[in-house]
Amino acid sequence: MSIPPLAEEMEKQNDYVYEHYIDSFYGGDVDGERPEIIRDLLNKVAIADATLVINEKKHNLPGYIGGNVLMEMGVAFEHSRDIYLLNKPNPGLPYISEINAMQPIILNGDLKRITRKS
């Protein structure tokens, strides 16, 4: 299992507000660090057995999925990996048809619904 370093730090701090980490985690230069962070994460998605998207409420939208996560889902889809969404994606997202086309498995908040392939 591979968890992005920022997600690990958020879990350790029990603080999931991205903006709280811009200075401490990225030294304030999010855009300068982002290409390598994205490349590393997409490479991890490409070799993973499956992708789990924790799509909680963000920007006042329940089931939010942002641009970076959409890219990760695209890589998982391209490599024929299962894509699990913790919650139903927000139907108001401008790319909801692309999300639905990838046929993610919606867990409705229940991680026990994740199945292991033999």
Secondary structure, DSSP 8 states (H G I E B T S, - for coil): ----HHHHHHHHHT---GGGGHHHHHTT-HHHHHHHHHHHHHHHHHHSSEEEE----BTTBTT---HHHHHHHHHHHHTT-EEEESS---TTSTTHHHHHHT--EE-TT-GGG-----
